[in-house]
Amino acid sequence: MAFDVNKHLLVPKHTKISDSEKSKLLEKYNVNLLSLPKILKDDPALSKFDVKVGDVVKIERKSKTAGASMYYRVVVEA
C-alpha cells in the first residue's frame, strides 16, 4: 500500500496549468520562465501529473487570514 502525499493535510493543492494559461500568466506579470520559482520534476506532490520540464504548476495555499493564495512554479530537472 503506497502513501498518497497529495492527501496529506499539510500539502497544498497542486495543479498543472495549460500552455494557454501559462502564456497568459507570463504576460500578465511580465516575467519569463526563468523568473519563476522552481519545483523539481520528481517532487512527490507532482507524482499524479504528467509533467515535463518547462511546465508550470499552480499551488493553492489556504490561509486563515488571507483566504487562498496562488503560487506558480516552473518544473525543472533534478
Steps between C-alpha positions, in 0.01 A plus 500: 500500500655830387449829680345780290682816608235720333241390756708620793358793696813715463547457123330782305302435182723471190364545147683488167388795288449490124730664247248777433467570874880501524537761227227718658675473838839600359345791311291618796799523734750594226741218593665207328536138613845567647345757737258254658591293806599140418355161594675173426346266244522210747336690788257261675214752471526476120487121482138492377568746214669435169744793523799583287773758538363847426145430620350734759326377814251708696509447876197612697575561866221565748542758774273598787589867453541532122252238378676331212822605329640373173864421435648398166809286448676380188599132475877435475723192492663380820 
